[in-house]
Amino acid sequence: MEDRIRALRKKALALPLLPGVYIMRDAHKQIIYIGKAKALKNRVSQYFTNIDKHLEKVRQMVLHVADFDYILCDSEFEALVLEASLIKQNQPKYNILLKDDKGYHYIHVSDEDWKRISAEKSQKPGGRNIGPYNSGYMVRQAVEQAKRVYGLPMCNKHFSDDMKKTRPCLNYYIGLCKSPCSGRMKKAEYLEAVEGALEFIKKGSENTVAALQQQMEQASDNLEFEKAAKLRDRIAAIRNIQQKQKMVDNSGIARDVIAFVEGQKTACFEVFRFRGGQLSDREHFFVDPSEHTAAAASQFLTQYYSMRSDLPKIVMMAEPPESPEVLQQWLQQRAKHAVRFVYPQRGEQKQLLELCRTNAAERVAQKEGLSIRQTAVLDELRGLTGLKTAPRYIEAYDISHTAGSEAVAGMVVFKDGRPYKSAYRRFAINGDAAQDDYASMAQVLTRRLDEYKKHIGEPEGFGVLPDLILLDGGAGQLHAVLPVLQQMGVDVPVFGMVKDTHHKTRALVGRQGEIAIKATRSVFTLISSIQDEVHRFAIGYHHQKHRANALTMQLTSIEGIGEKRAKALLRTFRDINKIACASVEQLRQVPGMNEAAARKVYAFYH
């Protein structure tokens, strides 16, 4: 196997740095994966390098690759179009495969004496079918709203003219049903309500309100005040539903909101489709977790919009997909109108995106069976620490340095008991505080809360105050931070994470002393994972900074190379080995370099 991987890597490294499509095949020459690349050599060679570090699905795919083909393209856009076409034709095993199972939907009216209105996924025999409609969500919403407005039953009870009088259910008492089962709604009135509900569904709320308004005025003129009152209540019910719908999206621009959430074993794309200012449809697709989120998003968008004819004018996402300009060009070609990507950072649109993401997260949690367990562990943590509510948003901090040099801090966030990596932050410790762990922790919390004041009101990032702050360390770190919170006027519970002599988490320490957590297995596991994660994040940043400083010092030892030129070289080449292998001409093109400085660097490494 190692010989085969080595041969495939060699073949990949011989590929050109041009855009194109690559096709992975197994030992039976069956296509198992199709992808596109802006530079074929770079993308394909990644598959056959450090295989053990790939996600399990990618690793399994690579282990089954016996050979690969490639097709050069004139542009990345041409590669995208070709990739979409080949995936649709071949349905490779390891690609994200979306099934377009959105069949037509119907509204069915039964032929019973007491007619029923229901949302159906296909034409139902007997009675009449209204449709077809593309959106099952829209059909279900329309039927539910019509029943609420006209007081039609939501249950499956069968009615008859001589039905036994029974007590009405809860829906009657909260105003959702007129209770025909208890005789409070006569057959004639019931059938009239059914026809009114169908008119409401067919013509929409505005036309229905206009017709009801006219009927109400006529009833009032005829002194039929009871009938007029019923029509008035019906109009009020419709207005109430309209008001709730208007709270969703006031722009009126056709837009799709797309969120992506990854779990441990699965991931989910959630799509909210807004048309005419209302949520007209929602869909979700489960996929495998991806090593490259932007690439996964790009592939999802390509397949998803290959199956859709009604394309939006705005696609709203948290982060850009891979090659957004190319995708935008492809979408506009399919839509025959302008399409743009939007990445909201605050306000109503950000809240809408967060709602979509929450729905995707809930689907992943349900798929993996974690939601109940995570809720339970956070509630246990609330009980142990005496918090008023379960800490859904936890921030943890750790300091890392080498004998006081290159001191840094890491901040990690756990949201709903799981790492929330987009909110992680890093801090470089400034001034004399770098020589003192306690002073370093106080500085970091001061800077974090200063950022909160700058971004207050934003739905995530520094604009969110945590429900709980955890510090890697004992009472010393805790007492260094408490005055900072008091001075800043911030009331957030703070605890230190205490380790034993074997560097393992053993307790939390708060204002009232230590709290043992080993007896509560789930809480102990959560706190241990938070402490391990923040330590890993902080020490990783420290090592990164240490390496960068070491490389800068090596370069500044060369005559004519100061700190600015050293940093420019590292920014351009990213790696000291690439600097060492660069030609004089390549070195001279780095900003701030001249011919003499380039020759000095070249001579140093040769």
C-alpha positions as CSV (number, residue, x, y, z in Angstrom):
1,M,0.0,0.0,0.0
2,E,2.8,2.4,0.8
3,D,4.3,1.8,-2.6
4,R,1.0,2.7,-4.2
5,I,0.5,5.9,-2.2
6,R,4.1,6.9,-2.9
7,A,3.5,6.3,-6.7
8,L,0.2,8.3,-6.6
9,R,2.0,11.2,-4.7
10,K,4.7,11.2,-7.3
11,K,2.1,11.4,-10.1
12,A,0.3,14.2,-8.3
13,L,3.4,16.2,-7.8
14,A,3.9,16.1,-11.6
15,L,0.6,17.7,-12.3
16,P,0.5,21.2,-13.6
17,L,-0.5,24.2,-11.5
18,L,-3.5,24.8,-13.7
19,P,-7.3,24.7,-13.1
20,G,-9.0,21.4,-13.8
21,V,-11.1,18.4,-12.6
22,Y,-9.5,15.3,-11.1
23,I,-11.2,11.9,-11.1
24,M,-10.3,9.2,-8.5
25,R,-10.7,5.6,-9.5
26,D,-10.6,2.3,-7.5
27,A,-8.9,-1.0,-8.4
28,H,-11.9,-1.8,-10.6
29,K,-11.6,1.5,-12.5
30,Q,-14.8,2.7,-10.9
31,I,-15.0,6.5,-10.3
32,I,-15.2,7.0,-6.5
33,Y,-14.5,10.8,-6.2
34,I,-14.6,13.8,-8.5
35,G,-13.2,17.2,-7.5
36,K,-12.1,20.5,-9.0
37,A,-9.0,22.6,-8.3
38,K,-7.7,26.0,-9.1
39,A,-4.2,24.4,-9.1
40,L,-4.4,20.6,-9.7
41,K,-0.9,19.9,-8.4
42,N,-1.5,21.5,-5.0
43,R,-5.0,20.0,-4.4
44,V,-4.4,16.4,-5.6
45,S,-1.0,16.0,-3.8
46,Q,-2.7,16.9,-0.5
47,Y,-4.6,13.6,-0.6
48,F,-1.5,11.5,-0.6
49,T,0.4,13.4,2.1
50,N,0.0,12.8,5.8
51,I,-2.8,10.3,5.2
52,D,-3.2,9.5,8.9
53,K,-4.1,13.1,9.6
54,H,-7.1,13.1,7.2
55,L,-10.7,12.7,8.4
56,E,-11.8,9.1,8.4
57,K,-13.9,9.4,5.2
58,V,-11.1,11.1,3.3
59,R,-8.6,8.5,4.6
60,Q,-10.8,5.7,3.4
61,M,-11.3,7.2,0.0
62,V,-7.5,7.7,-0.4
63,L,-6.9,4.1,0.6
64,H,-9.2,2.9,-2.1
65,V,-7.7,5.0,-4.9
66,A,-5.8,2.9,-7.4
67,D,-5.3,5.7,-10.0
68,F,-6.6,9.1,-11.0
69,D,-7.3,11.0,-14.2
70,Y,-7.5,14.7,-14.7
71,I,-9.0,17.1,-17.2
72,L,-7.4,20.5,-17.7
73,C,-9.7,23.5,-18.0
74,D,-9.2,27.1,-19.3
75,S,-10.5,28.6,-16.0
76,E,-11.8,27.7,-12.6
77,F,-15.3,28.5,-13.7
78,E,-15.1,25.9,-16.5
79,A,-13.8,23.4,-14.0
80,L,-16.7,24.1,-11.7
81,V,-19.2,23.5,-14.5
82,L,-17.5,20.3,-15.6
83,E,-17.3,19.0,-12.0
84,A,-21.0,19.6,-11.4
85,S,-21.8,17.7,-14.7
86,L,-19.6,14.8,-14.0
87,I,-20.8,14.3,-10.4
88,K,-24.4,14.4,-11.6
89,Q,-23.6,11.7,-14.3
90,N,-21.5,9.4,-12.2
91,Q,-22.8,9.8,-8.6
92,P,-19.4,8.9,-7.0
93,K,-19.4,7.2,-3.6
94,Y,-17.3,9.7,-1.7
95,N,-18.8,12.9,-3.0
96,I,-21.5,14.8,-1.2
97,L,-24.6,13.4,-2.9
98,L,-27.9,15.3,-2.5
99,K,-31.1,13.6,-3.4
100,D,-33.8,15.8,-4.9
101,D,-36.7,14.2,-3.2
102,K,-38.9,17.3,-3.3
103,G,-41.9,15.8,-5.2
104,Y,-45.1,17.7,-5.7
105,H,-47.4,18.4,-2.8
106,Y,-51.2,18.7,-2.7
107,I,-54.0,20.0,-0.5
108,H,-56.7,17.3,-0.2
109,V,-60.3,17.9,0.6
110,S,-62.1,14.7,1.6
111,D,-65.6,13.7,0.3
112,E,-67.0,13.0,3.8
113,D,-70.1,14.7,5.1
114,W,-67.9,16.6,7.5
115,K,-65.1,17.5,5.0
116,R,-61.4,17.5,6.0
117,I,-58.6,19.6,4.7
118,S,-55.1,18.0,4.8
119,A,-51.6,18.5,3.4
120,E,-50.5,15.5,1.3
121,K,-47.3,14.4,-0.4
122,S,-49.2,13.0,-3.4
123,Q,-52.7,13.0,-4.9
124,K,-55.0,11.1,-2.6
125,P,-58.0,9.1,-4.0
126,G,-61.5,10.3,-3.1
127,G,-62.5,13.9,-2.7
128,R,-60.5,16.6,-4.5
129,N,-56.9,17.5,-4.7
130,I,-55.7,21.1,-5.0
131,G,-52.2,21.6,-6.5
132,P,-49.5,20.7,-7.3
133,Y,-47.2,22.8,-5.2
134,N,-43.4,22.6,-5.1
135,S,-43.0,23.3,-1.4
136,G,-44.2,20.8,1.2
137,Y,-43.4,23.3,4.0
138,M,-45.6,26.0,2.4
139,V,-48.5,23.6,1.9
140,R,-48.3,22.4,5.6
141,Q,-48.1,26.1,6.8
142,A,-51.0,27.2,4.6
143,V,-53.3,24.3,5.9
144,E,-52.3,24.9,9.5
145,Q,-52.9,28.7,9.3
146,A,-56.3,28.2,7.5
147,K,-57.4,25.8,10.3
148,R,-56.4,28.2,13.0
149,V,-58.2,31.2,11.4
150,Y,-61.4,29.3,10.7
151,G,-61.4,27.3,13.9
152,L,-61.3,23.9,12.2
153,P,-60.2,20.8,14.2
154,M,-56.5,19.7,14.2
155,C,-57.4,16.2,15.5
156,N,-58.4,13.0,13.6
157,K,-61.8,12.5,15.2
158,H,-64.7,11.5,12.9
159,F,-67.9,13.5,13.1
160,S,-71.5,12.7,12.3
161,D,-74.8,14.5,12.4
162,D,-75.9,12.5,15.5
163,M,-72.5,12.4,17.2
164,K,-72.4,12.0,21.0
165,K,-71.9,15.3,22.8
166,T,-68.4,15.2,24.4
167,R,-66.4,17.7,26.3
168,P,-64.2,19.9,24.1
169,C,-60.4,19.5,24.2
170,L,-57.8,22.1,25.1
171,N,-57.8,23.6,21.6
172,Y,-61.3,24.9,22.1
173,Y,-60.4,26.7,25.3
174,I,-57.4,28.4,23.8
175,G,-59.4,29.5,20.8
176,L,-57.9,27.3,18.1
177,C,-60.9,25.1,17.4
178,K,-64.7,25.7,17.4
179,S,-65.2,22.1,18.7
180,P,-67.6,20.4,16.3
181,C,-67.1,17.1,18.2
182,S,-69.0,18.6,21.2
183,G,-71.8,20.1,19.1
184,R,-70.6,23.7,19.6
185,M,-70.2,24.1,15.8
186,K,-73.1,23.0,13.6
187,K,-72.6,21.1,10.3
188,A,-73.7,24.1,8.1
189,E,-71.3,26.4,10.0
190,Y,-68.5,23.8,9.7
191,L,-68.9,23.4,6.0
192,E,-69.0,27.1,5.5
193,A,-65.7,27.4,7.5
194,V,-64.1,24.7,5.3
195,E,-65.0,26.6,2.1
196,G,-63.7,29.8,3.7
197,A,-60.4,28.1,4.6
198,L,-60.0,26.9,1.0
199,E,-60.5,30.4,-0.2
200,F,-58.0,31.7,2.3
201,I,-55.4,29.1,1.0
202,K,-56.1,29.8,-2.7
203,K,-56.4,33.6,-2.8
204,G,-54.1,34.5,0.1
205,S,-54.6,36.5,3.2
206,E,-55.0,40.0,1.7
207,N,-57.8,39.1,-0.7
208,T,-59.5,37.1,2.0
209,V,-59.4,40.0,4.4
210,A,-60.9,42.3,1.8
211,A,-63.8,39.9,1.2
212,L,-64.4,39.3,4.9
213,Q,-64.4,43.1,5.5
214,Q,-67.1,43.5,2.9
215,Q,-69.2,40.7,4.4
216,M,-68.7,42.1,7.9
217,E,-70.0,45.6,6.8
218,Q,-72.9,44.0,5.0
219,A,-73.8,41.9,8.1
220,S,-73.6,45.0,10.3
221,D,-75.9,47.0,7.9
222,N,-78.4,44.1,8.1
223,L,-78.2,44.2,11.9
224,E,-76.7,40.7,12.0
225,F,-74.3,41.7,14.8
226,E,-73.4,38.2,15.9
227,K,-72.3,37.3,12.4
228,A,-70.4,40.6,12.0
229,A,-68.5,39.8,15.3
230,K,-67.5,36.4,14.1
231,L,-66.2,37.9,10.8
232,R,-64.4,40.6,12.8
233,D,-62.6,37.9,14.9
234,R,-61.7,36.1,11.7
235,I,-60.1,39.2,10.3
236,A,-58.2,39.7,13.5
237,A,-56.9,36.1,13.4
238,I,-55.6,36.7,9.9
239,R,-53.9,40.0,10.8
240,N,-52.3,38.2,13.8
241,I,-50.8,35.6,11.5
242,Q,-49.6,38.2,9.0
243,Q,-47.9,40.1,11.8
244,K,-46.0,37.0,12.9
245,Q,-44.9,36.4,9.3
246,K,-43.7,40.0,8.8
247,M,-41.3,39.5,11.7
248,V,-39.2,37.1,9.7
249,D,-37.7,39.1,6.8
250,N,-38.8,42.6,5.9
251,S,-36.5,43.0,2.8
252,G,-38.9,41.2,0.4
253,I,-35.8,40.2,-1.7
254,A,-35.7,36.5,-2.6
255,R,-32.9,35.0,-0.5
256,D,-31.6,31.7,0.8
257,V,-30.1,31.5,4.2
258,I,-27.6,28.5,4.4
259,A,-25.9,27.3,7.6
260,F,-23.4,24.5,8.1
261,V,-22.8,22.7,11.4
262,E,-20.4,19.8,12.0
263,G,-20.7,17.2,14.7
264,Q,-18.4,14.4,15.6
265,K,-19.9,11.9,13.1
266,T,-22.1,13.9,10.8
267,A,-22.7,17.4,9.5
268,C,-25.7,19.3,8.3
269,F,-26.5,22.0,5.8
270,E,-29.7,23.8,6.7
271,V,-31.5,26.0,4.1
272,F,-34.1,28.6,4.8
273,R,-35.8,29.9,1.6
274,F,-37.4,33.4,1.8
275,R,-39.7,34.6,-1.0
276,G,-41.9,37.7,-0.7
277,G,-40.6,38.4,2.8
278,Q,-41.8,35.1,4.1
279,L,-40.2,31.7,4.9
280,S,-41.5,29.7,1.9
281,D,-39.5,26.5,2.4
282,R,-36.8,24.9,4.5
283,E,-34.7,21.9,3.9
284,H,-31.8,20.1,5.5
285,F,-29.1,17.7,4.1
286,F,-26.9,15.5,6.2
287,V,-23.3,15.1,4.9
288,D,-20.0,13.8,6.3
289,P,-17.8,16.2,8.3
290,S,-15.2,17.8,6.0
291,E,-11.5,18.8,6.5
292,H,-12.2,21.9,4.4
293,T,-15.4,23.6,5.2
294,A,-15.2,26.1,2.4
295,A,-14.6,23.4,-0.2
296,A,-17.6,21.4,1.3
297,A,-19.8,24.4,1.1
298,S,-18.8,25.0,-2.5
299,Q,-19.6,21.5,-3.5
300,F,-22.9,21.6,-1.6
301,L,-24.0,24.9,-3.4
302,T,-23.1,23.5,-6.8
303,Q,-25.2,20.3,-6.3
304,Y,-28.0,22.1,-4.5
305,Y,-28.6,24.7,-7.1
306,S,-28.2,22.2,-9.9
307,M,-31.5,20.7,-8.6
308,R,-33.3,24.1,-8.3
309,S,-34.9,26.3,-10.9
310,D,-36.0,29.1,-8.5
311,L,-32.7,30.7,-7.6
312,P,-32.5,33.6,-5.1
313,K,-30.9,37.0,-5.6
314,I,-29.0,36.7,-2.3
315,V,-27.3,33.7,-0.7
316,M,-26.6,34.4,2.9
317,M,-23.9,32.4,4.7
318,A,-21.6,32.7,7.8
319,E,-18.4,32.4,5.8
320,P,-17.5,32.4,2.1
321,P,-17.4,29.1,0.2
322,E,-14.4,28.1,-1.8
323,S,-14.0,30.4,-4.9
324,P,-17.1,32.6,-4.3
325,E,-16.6,34.7,-7.4
326,V,-16.6,31.6,-9.6
327,L,-19.7,30.2,-7.8
328,Q,-21.4,33.6,-8.2
329,Q,-20.8,33.6,-11.9
330,W,-22.2,30.1,-12.2
331,L,-25.3,30.9,-10.2
332,Q,-26.0,34.1,-12.3
333,Q,-25.6,32.0,-15.5
334,R,-28.2,29.6,-14.2
335,A,-30.6,32.1,-12.6
336,K,-30.5,34.6,-15.5
337,H,-30.3,37.4,-13.0
338,A,-27.8,38.9,-10.5
339,V,-26.9,36.7,-7.5
340,R,-24.6,37.8,-4.7
341,F,-23.2,36.2,-1.5
342,V,-23.8,38.0,1.8
343,Y,-22.0,37.3,5.1
344,P,-23.8,39.3,7.8
345,Q,-21.9,40.3,10.9
346,R,-24.7,42.0,13.0
347,G,-28.3,43.0,13.1
348,E,-31.5,41.2,12.0
349,Q,-29.8,39.3,9.1
350,K,-27.2,37.9,11.5
351,Q,-29.9,36.8,13.8
352,L,-31.7,35.1,10.9
353,L,-28.4,33.3,10.0
354,E,-28.0,32.3,13.7
355,L,-31.5,30.9,13.7
356,C,-30.7,28.8,10.7
357,R,-27.5,27.6,12.3
358,T,-29.3,26.7,15.5
359,N,-31.7,24.5,13.5
360,A,-28.8,22.8,11.8
361,A,-27.1,22.2,15.1
362,E,-30.3,20.7,16.6
363,R,-30.5,18.3,13.7
364,V,-26.9,17.2,14.2
365,A,-27.5,16.9,17.9
366,Q,-30.6,14.7,17.3
367,K,-28.7,12.7,14.7
368,E,-25.9,11.9,17.1
369,G,-28.1,11.6,20.1
370,L,-26.3,14.3,22.1
371,S,-28.9,16.9,22.9
372,I,-30.4,15.3,25.9
373,R,-27.0,14.3,27.3
374,Q,-25.5,17.8,26.8
375,T,-28.5,19.4,28.4
376,A,-28.2,17.1,31.4
377,V,-24.4,17.8,31.9
378,L,-24.9,21.6,31.8
379,D,-27.7,21.4,34.3
380,E,-25.5,19.3,36.6
381,L,-22.7,21.9,36.3
382,R,-25.3,24.6,37.1
383,G,-26.2,22.7,40.3
384,L,-22.6,22.2,41.4
385,T,-21.6,25.8,40.9
386,G,-24.8,27.4,42.1
387,L,-25.5,29.3,38.9
388,K,-29.0,30.5,38.2
389,T,-29.2,29.0,34.7
390,A,-27.3,26.3,32.8
391,P,-24.1,27.8,31.3
392,R,-24.7,27.4,27.6
393,Y,-21.8,29.7,26.7
394,I,-18.5,29.1,28.5
395,E,-15.2,30.9,28.0
396,A,-11.9,29.4,29.3
397,Y,-8.4,31.0,29.5
398,D,-4.9,29.7,29.9
399,I,-1.4,31.4,29.9
400,S,1.6,29.9,28.1
401,H,5.2,31.1,28.1
402,T,8.8,29.9,28.3
403,A,10.5,31.4,31.4
404,G,8.4,34.6,30.9
405,S,9.4,35.1,27.3
406,E,6.9,35.2,24.4
407,A,4.0,35.0,26.9
408,V,0.6,34.4,25.3
409,A,-3.0,33.5,26.3
410,G,-5.6,31.3,24.7
411,M,-9.4,31.8,25.0
412,V,-11.6,28.9,24.0
413,V,-15.4,28.8,23.9
414,F,-17.7,25.9,24.6
415,K,-21.3,26.5,23.4
416,D,-23.9,24.0,24.6
417,G,-21.1,21.8,26.0
418,R,-19.1,21.6,22.7
419,P,-16.2,23.5,21.3
420,Y,-17.3,26.6,19.4
421,K,-14.0,27.2,17.4
422,S,-15.1,30.3,15.4
423,A,-15.2,32.2,18.8
424,Y,-11.7,31.2,19.9
425,R,-9.3,34.1,20.4
426,R,-5.5,34.6,21.1
427,F,-3.7,37.2,23.1
428,A,-0.1,38.3,23.2
429,I,0.8,39.5,26.7
430,N,2.2,43.0,26.7
431,G,4.7,44.7,29.1
432,D,5.9,43.6,32.5
433,A,2.8,41.4,33.0
434,A,4.5,38.7,30.9
435,Q,6.7,37.9,33.9
436,D,3.7,37.2,36.2
437,D,1.0,34.6,35.5
438,Y,-1.5,36.4,37.7
439,A,-0.9,39.8,36.1
440,S,-1.0,38.1,32.7
441,M,-4.5,36.7,33.4
442,A,-5.7,40.0,34.7
443,Q,-4.5,41.8,31.5
444,V,-6.2,39.3,29.3
445,L,-9.5,39.6,31.0
446,T,-9.2,43.4,30.9
447,R,-8.6,43.4,27.2
448,R,-11.4,40.9,26.6
449,L,-13.9,43.0,28.5
450,D,-12.7,46.2,26.7
451,E,-13.5,44.4,23.5
452,Y,-16.9,43.6,24.8
453,K,-17.7,47.3,25.4
454,K,-16.6,48.0,21.8
455,H,-18.8,45.2,20.3
456,I,-21.7,45.2,22.7
457,G,-24.9,44.1,21.1
458,E,-23.3,41.9,18.5
459,P,-24.8,38.4,18.5
460,E,-21.5,36.5,18.8
461,G,-17.7,37.0,19.3
462,F,-16.6,39.6,21.8
463,G,-20.1,41.1,21.7
464,V,-21.4,38.2,23.8
465,L,-20.8,37.9,27.5
466,P,-20.3,34.3,28.6
467,D,-22.5,32.5,31.2
468,L,-19.4,31.2,32.9
469,I,-15.6,32.0,32.8
470,L,-13.1,29.2,33.6
471,L,-9.4,29.9,34.3
472,D,-6.7,27.4,34.1
473,G,-5.2,27.6,37.6
474,G,-6.2,27.9,41.2
475,A,-7.2,30.6,43.7
476,G,-4.3,32.9,42.6
477,Q,-5.7,33.3,39.1
478,L,-9.2,33.6,40.4
479,H,-8.4,36.5,42.8
480,A,-6.3,38.2,40.1
481,V,-9.4,38.4,37.9
482,L,-12.2,39.2,40.3
483,P,-11.2,42.8,40.8
484,V,-11.1,43.3,37.0
485,L,-14.7,42.2,36.6
486,Q,-15.7,44.4,39.5
487,Q,-13.9,47.4,38.1
488,M,-15.5,46.8,34.7
489,G,-18.9,46.4,36.1
490,V,-19.4,42.9,34.7
491,D,-21.2,40.2,36.6
492,V,-20.1,36.9,35.3
493,P,-19.4,33.8,37.4
494,V,-15.7,32.9,37.5
495,F,-14.1,29.6,38.6
496,G,-10.5,28.3,38.5
497,M,-9.8,24.8,37.1
498,V,-7.5,23.1,39.6
499,K,-5.2,20.3,38.7
500,D,-3.6,17.6,40.9
501,T,0.1,16.6,41.1
502,H,-0.3,14.5,37.9
503,H,-1.6,17.6,36.0
504,K,-5.2,16.2,35.8
505,T,-8.3,18.2,36.6
506,R,-9.6,17.5,40.1
507,A,-11.8,20.5,41.2
508,L,-13.2,23.9,40.5
509,V,-12.4,26.8,42.9
510,G,-14.8,29.7,43.4
511,R,-15.4,32.6,45.8
512,Q,-16.6,30.1,48.4
513,G,-13.7,27.6,48.0
514,E,-13.1,24.4,46.1
515,I,-15.9,22.3,44.5
516,A,-15.0,18.6,44.0
517,I,-16.2,17.4,40.5
518,K,-14.8,13.9,40.3
519,A,-17.9,12.4,41.8
520,T,-20.0,13.8,39.0
521,R,-18.7,11.9,36.0
522,S,-20.3,13.9,33.2
523,V,-19.3,17.3,34.7
524,F,-15.7,16.0,35.3
525,T,-15.5,14.9,31.7
526,L,-16.7,18.3,30.4
527,I,-14.4,20.4,32.6
528,S,-11.4,18.1,31.8
529,S,-12.1,18.5,28.1
530,I,-12.3,22.3,28.4
531,Q,-9.1,22.5,30.4
532,D,-7.3,20.2,27.9
533,E,-8.6,22.3,24.9
534,V,-7.6,25.7,26.3
535,H,-4.2,24.3,27.2
536,R,-3.7,22.9,23.7
537,F,-4.8,26.2,22.1
538,A,-2.6,28.4,24.3
539,I,0.5,26.3,24.0
540,G,0.0,26.0,20.2
541,Y,0.0,29.8,19.9
542,H,3.1,30.0,22.1
543,H,5.0,27.5,19.9
544,Q,3.9,29.3,16.8
545,K,5.1,32.7,18.1
546,H,8.3,31.1,19.3
547,R,9.0,29.6,15.9
548,A,8.2,32.9,14.2
549,N,10.6,34.8,16.4
550,A,13.3,32.2,16.0
551,L,13.0,32.4,12.2
552,T,13.0,36.2,12.3
553,M,16.2,36.1,14.4
554,Q,17.9,33.8,11.9
555,L,17.1,36.1,9.0
556,T,18.1,39.3,10.9
557,S,21.5,37.7,11.4
558,I,22.1,38.2,7.7
559,E,23.8,41.5,6.8
560,G,21.4,44.0,5.4
561,I,18.2,42.2,6.6
562,G,16.4,44.0,9.4
563,E,13.2,43.0,11.2
564,K,10.9,44.5,8.5
565,R,12.6,42.7,5.6
566,A,12.7,39.4,7.7
567,K,8.9,39.6,8.3
568,A,8.3,40.4,4.6
569,L,10.3,37.4,3.5
570,L,8.3,35.1,5.9
571,R,5.0,36.6,4.8
572,T,5.9,36.0,1.2
573,F,7.4,32.5,1.4
574,R,5.7,31.2,4.6
575,D,8.6,28.8,5.2
576,I,12.3,29.2,5.9
577,N,13.1,26.2,3.5
578,K,11.3,28.0,0.7
579,I,13.4,31.1,1.4
580,A,16.6,29.0,1.3
581,C,15.6,27.5,-2.1
582,A,14.5,30.8,-3.7
583,S,16.5,32.4,-6.5
584,V,18.0,35.9,-6.3
585,E,15.2,37.1,-8.7
586,Q,12.5,35.6,-6.5
587,L,14.0,37.2,-3.4
588,R,14.4,40.6,-5.0
589,Q,10.6,40.7,-5.8
590,V,9.7,40.6,-2.1
591,P,8.5,44.0,-0.9
592,G,11.3,46.0,0.7
593,M,14.1,43.9,-0.9
594,N,16.7,45.1,-3.4
595,E,19.3,43.4,-5.5
596,A,22.0,43.7,-2.9
597,A,19.9,42.3,0.0
598,A,18.6,39.5,-2.2
599,R,22.1,38.4,-3.0
600,K,23.1,38.5,0.7
601,V,20.2,36.2,1.6
602,Y,21.0,33.8,-1.3
603,A,24.7,33.7,-0.4
604,F,23.7,33.0,3.3
605,Y,21.9,29.8,2.3
606,H,24.2,28.7,-0.5
